[in-house]
Amino acid sequence: MARKLGTNDKDYPGLMERQYAADFIGIGKDNFDLMFSEANFPDFPRVYVKSDLRFPRDAVAEWLAVNWERLPREKWKVKNE
């Protein structure tokens, strides 16, 4: 099992990069891309800092608290191409 980058919410930066956001939620980076694409969840909090995509920590936590039931129950697996 991979070691988490943080032990509580405040251990993560206020504007998280993809790897931190995936770890914050508890899924892998590839599965994060599949699950939280704009097509699947257009209301998932994301912001652009210049041209870099970031995820605001507190807004992500609030979104998950309200929308966790919308997440798929089956495991997401990355398809080998």
Stockholm file with secondary structure:
# STOCKHOLM 1.0

chainA/1-81         MARKLGTNDKDYPGLMERQYAADFIGIGKDNFDLMFSEANFPDFPRVYVKSDLRFPRDAVAEWLAVNWERLPREKWKVKNE
#=GR chainA/1-81 SS CCCCSCSSGGGSCSEECHHHHHHHHTSCHHHHHHHTCTTTCTTSCCEEETTEEEEEHHHHHHHHHHHGGGSCSSCCCCCCC
#=GC SS_cons        CCCCSCSSGGGSCSEECHHHHHHHHTSCHHHHHHHTCTTTCTTSCCEEETTEEEEEHHHHHHHHHHHGGGSCSSCCCCCCC
//
